[in-house]
Amino acid sequence: MTTTTARRPSAATRRLGYGFGIVAGMVGLVLVNVWPGWESVPFLTADTTEVLWLVNASLVAGVLANLAYLVFDASWLVALGGLVTTGIGLAALIRIFQVFPVDFSDWDFDGTALVRILLIVAIVGSVIGLVVQLVALVR
């Protein structure tokens, strides 16, 4: 029986990815909180404020994790960071599902069922991601 081990991308490639992750998180924070802001999204309701802190926490955690990876790029740290960021993201998804701060009543298409299905898929994917990160951390 032969086993193969997955090779990590080069350090330069990983650092480039971490940099993109930092930029994406920062852009997300600006788009949601500053300009144009979540209020400009027509299907989001005022209940969005109940989930916004978790969405922001998820974005900030991603930025901080990627900053940490730039400084110290150990596999165990990346797996641990993945656990933390995925866990916070999962909490945000669950809270969004509970609050459901969207309203499609003014639209020609009622996307409520579609958004709920997508949230369930994202929640299941996040749970799988947590298991994968835990296995990677233990390895």
C-alpha positions in Angstrom: 0.0 0.0 0.0 1.4 3.3 -1.0 0.6 6.5 0.8 1.0 10.0 -0.6 1.3 13.1 1.4 -0.1 16.3 0.2 2.5 19.0 -0.5 1.9 22.4 0.9 2.2 25.2 -1.7 5.5 27.2 -1.5 5.9 29.7 1.3 5.6 32.6 -1.2 2.4 31.2 -2.5 1.0 30.8 1.0 2.0 34.3 2.0 0.4 35.7 -1.1 -2.8 33.9 -0.2 -2.6 35.2 3.4 -2.2 38.7 1.9 -5.3 38.3 -0.3 -7.2 37.0 2.8 -6.3 40.1 4.7 -7.3 42.4 1.9 -10.6 40.5 1.3 -11.4 40.7 5.0 -10.6 44.4 5.2 -12.7 45.1 2.1 -15.5 43.1 3.6 -15.4 45.1 6.8 -15.5 48.4 4.9 -18.3 47.3 2.5 -20.5 46.1 5.4 -19.8 48.9 7.9 -18.7 52.0 6.0 -19.4 52.2 2.4 -21.9 51.4 1.0 -22.9 49.7 4.3 -25.3 46.9 4.9 -28.2 49.3 4.9 -27.9 49.8 1.2 -28.6 46.2 0.5 -32.3 46.3 -0.4 -33.4 42.9 1.0 -31.6 43.3 4.4 -33.9 44.3 7.3 -33.2 46.3 10.4 -32.8 42.9 12.2 -29.4 42.7 10.5 -28.0 44.6 13.5 -28.7 41.5 15.6 -26.2 39.4 13.5 -23.8 42.2 12.4 -21.5 41.8 15.3 -20.9 38.1 14.5 -20.4 38.8 10.8 -17.8 41.5 11.8 -16.2 39.1 14.3 -15.9 36.5 11.6 -14.2 39.0 9.2 -11.9 40.4 11.9 -10.9 36.8 13.0 -10.0 36.0 9.4 -7.9 39.1 9.1 -6.1 38.5 12.4 -5.5 34.8 11.5 -4.0 35.7 8.2 -1.8 38.3 9.8 -0.6 35.7 12.3 0.1 33.3 9.4 2.3 35.9 7.7 4.4 36.1 10.9 4.4 32.4 11.8 3.4 30.0 9.0 3.3 26.7 10.9 0.8 24.0 9.8 -0.6 23.6 13.3 -1.2 27.4 13.6 -3.0 27.4 10.2 -5.2 24.5 11.4 -5.9 26.2 14.7 -6.7 29.4 13.0 -9.0 27.5 10.7 -10.8 26.0 13.7 -11.3 29.5 15.2 -12.3 31.3 12.1 -14.6 28.5 10.9 -16.2 28.3 14.4 -16.9 32.0 14.5 -18.2 31.8 10.9 -20.5 28.9 11.9 -21.8 30.9 14.8 -22.6 33.8 12.4 -24.4 31.5 10.0 -26.5 29.9 12.7 -27.4 33.3 14.1 -28.3 34.5 10.6 -30.5 31.5 10.1 -32.2 32.1 13.4 -32.8 35.8 12.9 -33.2 35.6 9.1 -32.8 39.4 8.5 -33.9 39.3 4.9 -37.1 40.3 3.2 -37.9 39.6 -0.4 -41.5 40.8 -0.4 -40.7 43.7 -2.8 -39.0 41.4 -5.3 -40.5 39.5 -8.2 -38.7 36.4 -6.9 -39.1 35.3 -3.3 -35.7 34.1 -2.4 -36.5 33.1 1.1 -36.4 29.3 0.6 -33.3 29.6 -1.5 -31.5 31.7 1.1 -32.5 29.2 3.8 -31.2 26.3 1.8 -27.9 28.1 1.1 -27.5 28.8 4.8 -28.1 25.2 5.7 -25.6 24.1 3.1 -23.1 26.6 4.5 -23.7 25.4 8.1 -23.2 21.8 7.1 -20.0 22.8 5.1 -18.7 24.7 8.1 -19.3 21.7 10.4 -17.4 19.5 8.0 -14.7 22.2 7.8 -14.4 22.1 11.6 -13.8 18.3 11.5 -11.2 18.7 8.8 -9.4 21.4 10.7 -9.4 19.4 13.9 -8.0 16.4 12.0 -5.3 18.6 10.5 -4.5 20.1 13.9 -4.1 16.6 15.5 -1.9 15.4 12.6 
